[in-house]
Amino acid sequence: LGAANVNIGGGTPIDSDLLSQNLSDLTRVFAKIASLGREEKLQELQSTAPNVHLKLMIERGHIGTVIGQKGATVKRMIQESGAKRVAVEDMKNCVPEAQRMATLRAVDVHGTPSASAKAISLIAVTTAAENDEWTIRFMVPKPVFGWVVGKKLSVLEELQQKTGVTITTESSSEMPHLGTIELIICQGTVAEEDARNECLEILAARVGSVVAVALQPHIESPGNRGGGDAGKGKGEDGGKSGFK
């Protein structure tokens, strides 16, 4: 590492060695639960990050559909999912580098991984196109992107094969108060409800736990703080997550 600190989400710079250690510990948790079933895996991830703070990007034209008349739709989503917060963010102060994403708006989802995933699933169905195809874009801070997607996107490829949901990524863009972000884009059809829910549950828990550890590096991290320096300064992608 060339720098002593790394900035995640535009906040106070975080000690990069401590961040790497915490994320390495979290990676060991991921490895431990890899062979578990869906429910057991979600329980373990939820114990790692009881509450997650997720950001999505959705088409600007769908904002009114998500909010609903006098906020009725978004209130229903919160009530049905149990999420603490579902809110469309104001992007009027978007920096010039993000103008290429002007057709998209950020949506903030906060709650337990399970509740957040339910809220995101409701957003997917609500914003589905006329052909019943839905798209959800997870925003991930670039410095921790590799920890989320795995080596050569292996985590995403495995999830895609298991659920049938199409999962791709989009190159980074500079966002206000977030720094450089990457997008994980999930696409499927409304009829494939189980596949949609499983994909969004796993991604919500994984993205949320990684971001939670990155934003709160001074809390005791999960797993055993045993010896070794596996992953120090690298993501699961062997460095692509990039502490530049």
Order of alpha helices (4+ residues) and beta strands (2+ residues): beta-beta-alpha-alpha-beta-alpha-alpha-beta-beta-alpha-beta-alpha-alpha-beta-beta-alpha
